Amino acid sequence: MRQRAFSNHIAWSAAQLRGSRALAYVAIRSTDPGAEVIYHQVFIKKFFASVDEAYSAADEAVSRIITIDARNQPIFSFSDH
């Protein structure tokens, strides 16, 4: 699991098995007291064969976050640099 801290948020990778398919998520929580975790599916309508594969995709997504906006939405960099 990859975790990163931002100015007002913490983001980490998450995965969940649904039936025989796994889903990848970026989990985000504001640093405000009592804030709830918000899960953002990494690839909509994309399933992985295993939880390990889903975690790998989620780890990659977390590594590409450049900031998190005021609505708890991650902003990604898609540059390969």
C-alpha positions in Angstrom: 0.0 0.0 0.0 1.4 3.4 -1.0 0.5 6.4 1.1 1.2 10.1 0.5 0.6 13.2 2.6 -0.6 16.4 1.1 -1.1 19.8 2.7 -4.7 19.0 4.0 -5.1 15.4 3.0 -3.7 11.9 3.1 -4.1 9.5 0.1 -3.4 5.8 -0.1 -4.0 2.9 -2.4 -6.8 0.4 -1.7 -8.2 -2.7 -3.4 -11.3 -4.8 -2.9 -12.3 -8.2 -4.2 -15.9 -8.3 -5.6 -16.8 -11.8 -6.5 -13.9 -13.1 -8.7 -12.7 -9.6 -9.8 -10.7 -7.0 -7.9 -11.2 -3.2 -8.0 -8.6 -0.5 -7.5 -9.2 2.6 -5.5 -7.4 5.8 -4.2 -8.6 6.5 -0.7 -8.5 10.1 0.5 -9.1 11.6 3.9 -8.9 15.2 4.9 -6.7 16.0 7.9 -9.7 17.7 9.5 -10.8 16.0 12.7 -13.6 13.5 12.1 -13.2 13.5 8.3 -14.5 10.4 6.5 -12.5 8.4 4.0 -13.6 8.9 0.4 -12.8 6.2 -2.1 -12.2 7.0 -5.8 -12.2 4.0 -8.2 -9.0 4.1 -10.2 -10.4 2.8 -13.5 -14.1 2.9 -14.0 -15.4 -0.4 -15.4 -11.9 -1.9 -15.1 -11.5 -5.1 -13.2 -8.3 -6.9 -12.2 -7.6 -10.7 -11.9 -6.3 -10.4 -8.4 -6.2 -8.0 -5.5 -2.4 -7.7 -6.0 -2.9 -6.4 -9.5 -5.5 -4.0 -8.2 -3.2 -2.7 -5.5 -0.4 -2.2 -8.2 -2.8 -0.1 -10.3 -3.9 1.9 -7.2 -0.2 2.4 -6.1 0.5 3.8 -9.6 -2.5 6.2 -9.3 -1.4 7.4 -5.9 2.1 8.1 -7.2 0.5 10.3 -10.0 -1.5 12.6 -7.7 -0.2 16.1 -7.8 -2.7 17.7 -5.5 -6.1 17.2 -3.9 -8.7 19.9 -4.3 -11.1 21.4 -1.8 -13.8 18.9 -2.8 -11.4 16.0 -1.9 -10.9 15.2 -5.6 -7.4 14.0 -6.6 -5.7 15.8 -9.5 -3.4 13.5 -11.4 -0.4 14.1 -13.6 -0.4 11.9 -16.7 3.1 12.8 -17.7 5.7 10.0 -18.0 8.5 12.3 -16.9 
